[in-house]
């Protein structure tokens, strides 16, 4: 087992949109939608327009993770539609993420969307946001804790349900021995996935913890375990990039194990098409980012609360296999699935 990965430096991307008089005229006369320019940097790349809402999206992503790029793209699409000044920041370290939320509060944002991978770390900053009359919505991680954390709404996948669905799928494929690989210790979503697999799968399930910040270490860890136990016939990964690493591990170990995974990206879609990956569970990260930002706009402008604050809005799970992968391939090629 590995120890938790060291914190990565946080990074910040700021998206602004200024609506011109020409676009406003277009909206009034023809009902068309306007678009604005955007920029990025370590601080705001321009002042928000008059009356423009400032929204912060704060996640636990590591820099460069393709999954979170999809979340960000969805958030940016909603911000462009709604005329929102969107700030995106992330830090895989829970303490760092909490401080980013506090930074957003100090910046005087109108709303915050946050992931709850490690809910206890978010309690304090969420409470501070509420004390400042800043609404907070949750996304992606923390479906079992969003209400107790005090956030208005939640957008994501029930990871326990998704894990059980994977376990049942493994039974359908007649697998006997699964290795469930977690790349971030203490992440409630990843833990819930593997727990769900183990609960539903009638075969044997082993757990393996690896350092997700080091892909070489991930590959080596999976390879070593497969060499140690040739009876493993299914490797279940928690992300698309990790699944692609596991494909290499299976070959390096000379194993006959199949690879399945949670989450998609463009390369993973190709791996499903080729048969290198048996199937993927899609939780639609683009949709999570889009809905979270749009929900804050709806709440601030019209008092709407999706699910009435009593139920989460589910974005998954859905299985992507070789038989249906063509339906999402063109969207993956566009960088939105």
C-alpha positions, 0 to 999 in steps of 0.5 A, spaced: 500 500 500 502 507 498 501 513 502 497 519 500 500 522 494 504 529 496 500 535 494 500 538 487 501 546 486 494 548 485 493 552 478 488 557 476 484 558 470 480 564 469 474 565 464 471 571 463 466 573 458 464 581 455 458 581 452 458 587 446 452 591 444 452 588 437 451 581 441 446 584 445 442 587 439 443 580 436 439 577 442 434 582 442 432 582 434 434 575 432 434 571 438 441 568 437 446 567 442 452 571 443 459 568 445 465 572 448 473 572 448 476 568 454 483 568 457 487 564 462 492 566 468 494 566 475 489 572 476 483 575 473 484 576 466 479 582 465 473 585 469 466 582 469 461 585 466 455 589 469 451 585 473 455 579 471 455 573 476 462 571 479 462 563 480 468 559 482 469 551 481 474 548 485 476 541 484 480 536 487 483 535 480 491 533 479 494 538 473 493 535 466 488 530 468 484 529 462 477 527 466 477 534 469 479 537 463 472 535 461 469 537 467 472 544 466 469 544 459 462 543 461 463 548 466 466 553 461 460 552 456 455 553 461 458 560 463 459 562 456 451 561 455 449 564 462 454 570 461 458 568 468 465 570 470 468 563 471 474 561 475 476 554 475 482 552 481 484 545 483 488 542 488 489 534 489 491 535 497 484 536 501 487 542 505 489 546 499 483 545 496 479 547 502 484 554 502 482 555 494 474 555 497 476 560 502 480 564 497 473 564 493 470 567 499 475 572 500 474 574 492 467 575 493 464 570 488 456 569 487 457 562 488 461 556 489 461 549 486 466 544 489 467 537 489 467 533 496 472 527 495 474 528 502 468 531 505 471 533 512 476 537 509 470 541 506 466 542 512 469 548 514 470 552 508 462 551 506 460 553 513 464 560 511 461 560 504 454 560 507 455 565 513 457 569 507 451 568 503 454 564 498 451 558 495 455 552 494 453 546 490 457 539 490 459 535 484 462 529 482 464 526 489 461 526 495 454 523 494 453 520 501 455 527 504 453 533 500 446 534 504 450 533 511 455 538 508 450 543 507 450 544 500 444 546 496 445 541 490 449 535 488 451 533 480 454 526 479 454 519 480 452 514 485 459 511 486 456 505 490 451 503 485 456 504 479 460 499 483 455 494 484 453 495 477 460 493 475 460 487 479 454 484 476 457 486 469 463 482 471 459 476 473 455 476 466 462 476 463 464 470 468 470 473 471 472 469 477 477 474 480 478 481 480 483 486 482 480 493 484 485 498 483 485 505 487 489 511 485 488 516 491 487 513 498 481 516 502 477 519 496 470 517 498 468 516 491 474 511 489 473 507 495 465 506 494 466 504 487 471 498 489 466 497 495 460 496 491 464 491 486 466 487 492 459 487 494 456 485 488 461 481 484 460 473 486 467 472 485 473 474 489 475 481 489 482 484 491 484 491 493 490 494 490 492 502 492 497 505 488 500 512 487 496 515 482 501 521 481 506 517 478 503 513 472 510 508 472 508 506 479 501 505 477 503 500 471 509 497 476 504 496 481 499 492 477 504 488 473 507 486 480 500 484 483 498 480 476 505 476 476 504 474 483 497 472 482 496 469 475 488 467 477 486 474 477 482 475 470 479 482 471 483 488 473 478 494 475 481 501 474 478 508 477 480 512 471 481 512 463 488 514 464 489 508 469 486 503 465 490 505 459 496 504 464 493 497 466 493 495 459 500 495 458 501 492 465 497 486 463 501 485 457 508 486 461 505 481 466 504 476 461 497 475 464 490 473 460 486 478 465 481 483 462 481 490 463 475 494 465 474 501 468 470 507 470 470 514 466 472 515 459 476 519 455 478 519 447 484 514 448 479 510 452 474 510 447 479 507 442 481 502 447 474 500 448 473 499 440 480 495 439 478 491 445 484 492 449 479 495 455 473 491 456 468 496 458 468 503 461 463 506 466 461 513 464 459 518 469 459 524 464 464 529 467 462 534 462 455 534 464 457 535 471 461 541 470 455 544 466 450 542 470 453 545 477 455 552 474 448 552 470 445 550 477 448 556 481 446 561 475 439 558 476 439 559 483 441 566 483 437 568 477 430 564 479 431 561 485 431 554 482 434 548 486 435 542 482 432 536 486 429 540 491 435 540 495 432 533 497 435 528 491 442 528 487 441 529 480 445 523 477 449 523 471 451 516 471 452 510 471 452 508 463 456 502 460 460 503 454 462 497 451 464 495 444 457 494 442 455 501 443 462 505 443 460 508 436 455 512 439 459 516 443 466 516 439 464 522 435 463 526 441 469 524 445 473 526 438 470 533 440 473 533 447 467 533 450 466 525 452 
